[in-house]
Amino acid sequence: MEMDLAVVSDERHARLIERAVAGGQVWVLADPAKPGSWATSHVTFEDEQGEPENVPVVPVWSDRAYAQRCAKGPWSVYVPEPIPLEDFVECVLQDMHHRDVMVGTNWSGQL
């Protein structure tokens, strides 16, 4: 049976919103050796001219356990860190928008 990744992604996104609102926070993977440094990834899109554009992505989770599952491989040095939802919405998202950074919501260990 083939899984529709778009549906799974939509479900993870909805779960993030629901749980973040209920818990009043989101989670990132933070580097304890570098305060304020979070795990990031990149995704490649084509720009208007059809040229590849590499865009940074900061994954965000609704639960500590979800974040912890992704702290492996190159991210094994990172630890889950909560961010109050109000700070995330009012400060972090705005800063990410200005720096053209995307948000990855509730990634699994396989994504």
Buried (B, 14 or more C-beta within 10 A) or exposed (E): EEEEEEEEBEEBBEBBEEBBEEBEBBBBBBBEEEEEEBBBBEEEEEEEEEEEEEEEBBBBBBBBEBBBBBBEEEBEEBBBBBBEBEEBEEEBBEEBEEEEBBBBBBBEEEE
